[in-house]
């Protein structure tokens, strides 16, 4: 459809249309005829009946009340009848696929004038490709699904599979061999944990917390035990199905009786008399993606101790939704296993070695959670910086108030210090074997996750104060702040509660204390 021709108008011409039955306004050099629309305005027609607005420039007033995206909606685009002659628009908002121009809106390695020892050209190519994919494919679906609570669209999952994004989220390794990653912008041989960090952060950058968990988070934590400890038959069958997006998997460890205390699990697995099958009975709770998973990596109590077993959805497996503070799109489930019969060959690792199987995956799981939690924290800081420069109070921008600048200083300091720590640990991962990571990084990653999630909650609290009532409103100017404040506690619970992970880090440090060290 051809775009309509817009008139070039002078400000004097627009000023002639300043009556209720003939009403125009200017917003960022565009002229809007709101004569008929005023009675449909959600805030009422009375907001237009101001002599400083009728036939005048309403740019500042508009942006103190609305996000730029409002003007991009078709119903408002139809109100545009012209532009101001010899003037160009000055306002910009989020530009799809491009880097943010807001200070601290991007990590320093993506900020003009800054440098980093960690990122190469392949990282920059991948970031650019992932940003475009996320904006074009993931972001629209994230907003829609967060609103209606449905699982991510399968078309998004399929497009991610075509770009091998599911495989890249599992980190570097032999599972990438022979795959064409993101259309070839990075090779399997050069792919490292910084590439994975980029993939994770670009996926989560939309800020829709429930959708972030919905978008195959279960794969990232549920599939590695099969890749690392499953039989050849299981790996050859399950891994391709999951990485192609044809099947879904989740990690089923937590129970109503045992969260971080995996040794306290009550779900039992008992062998049949012929020793060929497990019979599993018990329940699991708070299982991310559980509602739409085909497969489950299940922690069980056996005669020989804690054991991890692969279970397919079937007879005796029932899932029920759990209502949480974020949308049901994540598929958070309560799972019941009632006399579920599973071949003994589905045991992951030796019987009784479940703690080792899970611990080998916990580092990567928690590191992955750190990457997502930090990028949503960055989005929160960016929103605050935009708001304080456009919102006026007492005749001045909010940024003129020292107390507001102090809150921003704390937000930025927390954000950038966590980013530096995350990149340091990621560098260690790139230079350590999997066994070395398990030996040295469990404590530091636990402490990092504690720091990021505590920082996030403090930033969310400050952001609400900066936005005021808008910070607790689900729509409009503060919608991202409201969502972040409501859902940020998830990051502090999933993968291990803050206090548990902090204690893990300290206990590891104490174990490594030299015995003869004294003050």
NUVEXVO-982935 format. One record per residue (C-alpha): residue in one letter; x, y, z. Coordinates in pm, whole numbers, plus 50000, padded with zeros to 5 digits. Example, Ala and Ser with C-alpha at 12.3 -4.5 7.8 and 13.67 -1.06 7.14 Angstrom:
BEGIN
residu;u;v;w
a;51230;49550;50780
s;51367;49894;50714
//
This chain:
BEGIN
residu;u;v;w
x;50000;50000;50000
x;50139;50339;49898
x;50218;50579;50183
x;50007;50892;50196
x;50152;51224;50088
x;50221;51458;50380
x;50188;51833;50354
x;50474;52065;50440
x;50338;52316;50689
x;50470;52614;50880
x;50424;52642;51255
x;50209;52951;51189
x;49974;52745;50971
x;49941;52477;51240
x;49869;52743;51502
x;49550;52836;51310
x;49397;52500;51408
x;49353;52564;51778
x;48985;52499;51846
x;48807;52189;51980
x;48638;52133;51642
x;48960;52197;51447
x;49256;52078;51652
x;49612;52004;51541
x;49929;51944;51743
x;50297;51903;51661
x;50503;51613;51796
x;50868;51605;51691
x;50805;51800;51365
x;50508;51583;51264
x;50161;51739;51254
x;49872;51538;51396
x;49504;51613;51338
x;49344;51510;51668
x;49006;51675;51608
x;48816;51346;51604
x;49066;51146;51805
x;49046;51368;52114
x;48718;51207;52223
x;48875;50861;52189
x;49187;50950;52385
x;49222;50712;52685
x;49300;51008;52912
x;48997;51205;52798
x;48959;51497;52558
x;49026;51750;52832
x;49404;51690;52812
x;49405;51864;52472
x;49226;52177;52593
x;49535;52364;52697
x;49629;52684;52518
x;49993;52575;52521
x;49899;52258;52328
x;49618;52357;52089
x;49784;52421;51754
x;50123;52418;51927
x;50423;52190;51979
x;50323;51912;52222
x;50648;51714;52200
x;50759;51767;52559
x;50413;51702;52700
x;50371;51385;52494
x;50702;51232;52599
x;50636;51306;52962
x;50332;51078;52938
x;50392;50825;52662
x;50656;50597;52515
x;50770;50662;52158
x;50626;50327;52048
x;50274;50469;52089
x;50329;50693;51786
x;50439;50395;51579
x;50102;50221;51609
x;49889;50228;51290
x;49594;50406;51454
x;49817;50699;51547
x;50013;50702;51223
x;49682;50769;51049
x;49651;51097;51241
x;49966;51238;51078
x;49873;51492;50809
x;50199;51679;50756
x;50546;51782;50867
x;50697;52114;50967
x;50878;52271;50675
x;51259;52282;50690
x;51267;52086;51019
x;51380;51728;51082
x;51272;51488;51359
x;51508;51479;51657
x;51357;51207;51877
x;51479;50849;51850
x;51385;50546;52052
x;51482;50181;52034
x;51616;50121;51682
x;51579;49753;51585
x;51904;49564;51526
x;52121;49862;51623
x;52332;49920;51932
x;52188;50140;52204
x;52319;50497;52212
x;52229;50537;52580
x;52532;50546;52816
x;52568;50203;52980
x;52295;50070;52750
x;52556;49829;52614
x;52857;49663;52782
x;53181;49854;52725
x;53308;49617;52456
x;53019;49735;52237
x;53058;50102;52331
x;53239;50337;52095
x;53583;50435;52217
x;53620;50143;52460
x;53828;49827;52432
x;53828;49472;52569
x;54083;49189;52574
x;53810;48924;52557
x;53615;48985;52237
x;53732;48925;51878
x;53580;48998;51538
x;53385;48671;51548
x;53217;48788;51869
x;53118;49116;51706
x;52979;48937;51400
x;52777;48702;51618
x;52644;48986;51832
x;52525;49177;51527
x;52354;48870;51380
x;52197;48774;51713
x;52070;49130;51774
x;51897;49131;51435
x;51748;48784;51492
x;51629;48869;51842
x;51468;49195;51733
x;51299;49051;51426
x;51199;48705;51548
x;51212;48679;51929
x;51105;49025;52052
x;50756;49039;51888
x;50673;48689;52010
x;50809;48764;52359
x;50579;49064;52402
x;50274;48875;52271
x;50332;48560;52476
x;50410;48749;52796
x;50069;48909;52749
x;49862;48598;52667
x;50062;48349;52875
x;50098;48092;52598
x;50421;47904;52532
x;50666;48047;52274
x;50547;48009;51917
x;50686;47695;51754
x;50779;47904;51451
x;51031;48089;51673
x;51172;47759;51802
x;51208;47633;51444
x;51387;47950;51329
x;51622;47926;51626
x;51696;47563;51534
x;51771;47663;51173
x;52035;47905;51306
x;52161;47639;51554
x;52087;47870;51846
x;51967;47582;52065
x;52300;47409;52010
x;52502;47725;52078
x;52324;47770;52412
x;52483;47444;52527
x;52824;47609;52509
x;53135;47505;52314
x;53191;47135;52255
x;53178;46844;52015
x;52798;46877;51982
x;52867;47178;51757
x;53084;46984;51512
x;52953;47001;51157
x;52687;47262;51238
x;52651;47595;51057
x;52623;47846;51339
x;52411;48155;51280
x;52444;48125;50904
x;52819;48083;50928
x;52920;48402;51114
x;53115;48189;51362
x;53261;47839;51321
x;53219;47552;51569
x;53598;47545;51615
x;53622;47911;51727
x;53300;47913;51932
x;53379;47979;52301
x;53197;48081;52618
x;53203;48449;52519
x;53009;48356;52207
x;52761;48172;52427
x;52740;48473;52660
x;52644;48688;52361
x;52376;48440;52250
x;52228;48426;52600
x;52225;48801;52657
x;52076;48887;52318
x;51799;48631;52373
x;51711;48784;52713
x;51752;49148;52613
x;51377;49193;52548
x;51318;49200;52924
x;51014;48969;52918
x;51112;48755;53217
x;50860;48473;53183
x;50930;48434;52813
x;51305;48422;52879
x;51252;48108;53086
x;50996;47977;52838
x;51237;47997;52547
x;51390;47655;52601
x;51561;47733;52931
x;51476;47374;53021
x;51700;47252;52741
x;52002;47440;52875
x;51975;47270;53212
x;51800;46944;53124
x;51996;46822;52823
x;52363;46838;52943
x;52328;46538;53179
x;52218;46331;52879
x;52496;46468;52658
x;52759;46398;52924
x;52629;46087;53101
x;52366;45922;52880
x;52419;45602;52686
x;52516;45616;52319
x;52161;45518;52228
x;52008;45796;52437
x;52247;46060;52306
x;52202;45963;51942
x;51823;45973;51975
x;51746;46253;52222
x;52011;46519;52151
x;51920;46568;51780
x;51548;46581;51864
x;51596;46849;52127
x;51852;47064;51947
x;51631;47063;51637
x;51341;47196;51844
x;51123;46892;51771
x;51117;46777;52133
x;51138;46964;52464
x;51310;46870;52787
x;51324;47003;53141
x;51526;46939;53455
x;51313;46791;53733
x;51504;46805;54062
x;51327;47040;54306
x;51045;46912;54526
x;50804;47058;54774
x;51011;46882;55042
x;51355;46966;54902
x;51475;47264;54699
x;51846;47334;54730
x;51879;47023;54950
x;51906;46759;54676
x;51999;46497;54933
x;51653;46541;55085
x;51464;46432;54771
x;51176;46194;54829
x;51099;46086;54471
x;51197;45720;54463
x;51315;45483;54192
x;51297;45110;54267
x;51416;44836;54034
x;51184;44563;53914
x;51263;44204;54017
x;51433;44132;53686
x;51646;44446;53727
x;51558;44577;53381
x;51339;44872;53477
x;51298;45150;53731
x;50959;45218;53889
x;50946;45588;53978
x;50707;45744;54228
x;50704;46097;54364
x;50649;46461;54280
x;50852;46756;54150
x;50774;47125;54188
x;50867;47456;54019
x;50986;47276;53705
x;51057;47531;53431
x;50906;47429;53093
x;50753;47124;53260
x;50407;47189;53115
x;50521;47142;52757
x;50819;46908;52801
x;50833;46571;52628
x;51130;46457;52835
x;51242;46501;53196
x;51583;46466;53360
x;51472;46344;53703
x;51655;46327;54035
x;51555;46015;54232
x;51636;45842;54559
x;51748;45481;54505
x;51887;45205;54725
x;52236;45320;54630
x;52175;45690;54683
x;52082;45989;54468
x;52050;45889;54102
x;51952;46085;53788
x;51721;45911;53541
x;51588;46013;53200
x;51207;45989;53179
x;50978;46030;52878
x;50630;46176;52914
x;50384;45888;52913
x;50163;45677;53135
x;50191;45780;53500
x;50345;46123;53425
x;50113;46416;53496
x;50192;46790;53488
x;49991;47073;53642
x;50059;47447;53604
x;50193;47649;53897
x;50087;48013;53915
x;50387;48240;53964
x;50454;48614;53971
x;50535;48611;53602
x;50325;48490;53310
x;50245;48120;53264
x;50439;48126;52936
x;50735;47966;53117
x;50531;47649;53167
x;50625;47620;53536
x;50489;47284;53651
x;50410;47052;53936
x;50486;46698;53818
x;50352;46370;53951
x;50524;46039;53877
x;50300;45744;53964
x;50446;45398;53900
x;50630;45523;53595
x;50822;45238;53430
x;51159;45339;53283
x;51435;45119;53131
x;51746;45091;53347
x;51944;45203;53040
x;51796;45551;53101
x;52014;45593;53409
x;52246;45891;53363
x;52588;45801;53498
x;52647;45521;53750
x;52368;45447;53998
x;52417;45659;54311
x;52631;45920;54132
x;52353;46174;54093
x;52527;46441;54297
x;52827;46431;54063
x;52602;46431;53755
x;52415;46739;53874
x;52716;46925;54015
x;52889;46895;53678
x;52600;47091;53528
x;52533;47341;53806
x;52827;47569;53718
x;52712;47617;53360
x;52347;47653;53465
x;52426;47925;53719
x;52666;48103;53486
x;52394;48106;53219
x;52148;48254;53471
x;52403;48525;53553
x;52423;48629;53188
x;52045;48666;53155
x;51998;48837;53490
x;52265;49095;53409
x;52131;49194;53067
x;51782;49258;53206
x;51943;49467;53480
x;52114;49669;53206
x;51779;49726;53037
x;51644;49860;53366
x;51933;50107;53395
x;51882;50220;53036
x;51512;50281;53097
x;51594;50491;53405
x;51850;50703;53219
x;51597;50779;52947
x;51324;50863;53197
x;51522;51102;53416
x;51625;51312;53116
x;51275;51347;52969
x;51060;51365;53283
x;51032;51706;53446
x;50946;51776;53810
x;50947;52117;53977
x;51030;52270;53640
x;51350;52069;53586
x;51441;51722;53457
x;51455;51452;53724
x;51828;51426;53652
x;51870;51770;53812
x;51795;51617;54153
x;52100;51492;54341
x;51906;51210;54507
x;51807;51074;54165
x;52163;51096;54035
x;52279;50912;54346
x;52043;50624;54272
x;52166;50611;53913
x;52527;50605;54033
x;52452;50300;54246
x;52273;50126;53959
x;52558;50184;53716
x;52830;50086;53963
x;52655;49759;54048
x;52591;49681;53682
x;52942;49742;53554
x;53118;49569;53844
x;52904;49258;53788
x;52974;49272;53413
x;53349;49281;53480
x;53326;48985;53720
x;53113;48788;53473
x;53365;48845;53196
x;53652;48744;53425
x;53484;48414;53510
x;53392;48358;53145
x;53760;48404;53057
x;53852;48139;53315
x;53595;47900;53162
x;53751;47952;52820
x;54090;47851;52959
x;53989;47562;53186
x;53889;47206;53113
x;53542;47098;53227
x;53705;46917;53519
x;53902;47227;53618
x;53587;47440;53603
x;53417;47201;53843
x;53717;47219;54077
x;53780;47593;54080
x;53468;47783;53970
x;53174;47650;54173
x;53239;47898;54454
x;53314;48205;54240
x;53010;48143;54017
x;52791;48099;54325
x;52916;48429;54468
x;52875;48602;54133
x;52515;48487;54102
x;52445;48607;54456
x;52598;48947;54377
x;52412;48990;54047
x;52074;48896;54189
x;52115;49111;54500
x;52228;49400;54282
x;51928;49346;54058
x;51681;49362;54344
x;51839;49682;54476
x;51834;49835;54129
x;51471;49734;54079
x;51374;49897;54408
x;51556;50220;54317
x;51406;50219;53968
x;51053;50210;54109
x;51135;50514;54321
x;51268;50695;54014
x;50956;50614;53810
x;50711;50666;54096
x;50360;50540;54028
x;50459;50444;53675
x;50705;50196;53823
x;50419;49983;53954
x;50198;50016;53644
x;50196;49727;53397
x;50155;49948;53091
x;50295;50277;52971
x;50619;50452;53060
x;50723;50222;53344
x;50608;49887;53207
x;50960;49738;53193
x;51035;49864;53543
x;50716;49713;53683
x;50788;49380;53515
x;51151;49381;53630
x;51061;49468;53989
x;50794;49197;53997
x;51005;48919;53848
x;51364;48994;53958
x;51329;48768;54267
x;51312;48469;54030
x;51680;48516;53947
x;51767;48498;54316
x;51586;48165;54363
x;51632;47961;54046
x;51952;47757;54035
x;52002;47793;54409
x;51896;48057;54658
x;52127;48354;54716
x;52227;48257;55069
x;52297;47898;54971
x;52521;48003;54682
x;52699;48265;54892
x;52768;48005;55157
x;52895;47765;54888
x;53148;48025;54778
x;53270;48091;55131
x;53293;47722;55220
x;53504;47659;54910
x;53732;47946;55009
x;53769;47814;55365
x;53853;47466;55237
x;54135;47617;55035
x;54278;47817;55325
x;54643;47727;55400
x;54651;47544;55731
x;54941;47750;55864
x;54795;48092;55772
x;54781;48329;56070
x;54734;48702;56128
//
